[in-house]
Amino acid sequence: RRAADAVRLQHDMKIAGIAGRAASRTLCEAHLRGYPVFTLTPPQSDDIVRRRISNPGRLDELLAESDVLLDCTSSGNPTSRRHIYDAHPHLTVIVQGGEKHDFGNVSFNAFANYEQARYAKRVRVISCSSTGTTRVVFALDNAFRLQNAFVALARRGADPGKPSKVPHNALKPTMGPSHHAPDVQTVLPHLDLFSMSCDVPTTFGHVLNIQADLNMRATRDDVISALDSTPRIVVGDGPRTTAQLTQLYSSRGRTRGDRPEVYVWGSSVKTQGRTVFATFSVHMESITIPDTIDCIRAALDLERDPWTSVHPTDSAMGFAKTPAPYQRRGRL
């Protein structure tokens, strides 16, 4: 839903169709929202698509007429369909962070390695927590040069409406390092990062704590300025919990309460010599969507300058900052 709606908002893209299982109610919703509908396999007589939609198309028809496929299915599914995609050599396939880096040997974040996705046919947008972490460490590295960083994650147990990955009334720690630092290093390989995580029984979002060592001394105001002047990062101090954050963004009229920006609690930002401490939150479902849009432009070479993709994406989705943060040039 989020990916399709974001594409629909862009001036240089259009939706060719939505594909899914014939038994899925999601396709009926897509049909009601005006999207052409295609099924992965022929619908059976008792499938909801057959009952509600008179003439759905087939996946191979959709792939033949599309330039890009956004495979938003769960981990492992894109890889299992690789042979189908490979039958369409013209097709660019973009998958989510649940797939492994070797799906196409190109992982993507708009700030970190936009140019590496140019003309790539198989690209992976890194995961939600990795996307949020990349934005924060990019801002610090860009302003002060980063020596190393440690990130501790409290990861929500599941998306709203889905079964929890952890038992009720329990925390589930990752034993040893988590996958997030290596994931960030697929797009920022020069940085020295380490991460650990713990799953918690909540659905409102992830909370991440970062300790970063810089190459130079920085004041708290310097760090806040660097974060606040970076697109897709918000520094604030209103809500104190992830539940309050969710309520705030829902009350602002955000569709589904989405928060594609990283939210950094300003009062959490502290400095001690060359070391920075901060706490930020990531909205799991929506944070990778703007990077997915930029990945389309990068892979198709629609825009060569990352900033000329990032700004239109943010503007179309309704959360662009003032023009100044987008007017910098050079390394993204």
GIJO-V203963 format. One record per helix or strand. SS is the DSSP state (a for helix, b for strand). FROM is the first residue (numbers start at 1). TO is the last residue. If there is no record, write none. Layout:
SS|FROM|TO, SS|FROM|TO
This chain:
a|2|9, b|18|20, a|25|32, b|37|39, a|48|52, b|57|58, a|59|65, b|68|71, a|77|80, a|82|86, b|92|95, a|101|103, b|107|108, a|110|117, b|122|125, a|128|144, b|146|156, b|171|173, a|179|185, b|193|200, b|206|214, a|220|228, b|233|236, a|242|251, a|255|257, b|262|265, a|266|268, b|270|272, b|275|282, a|289|299, a|307|317, a|323|326
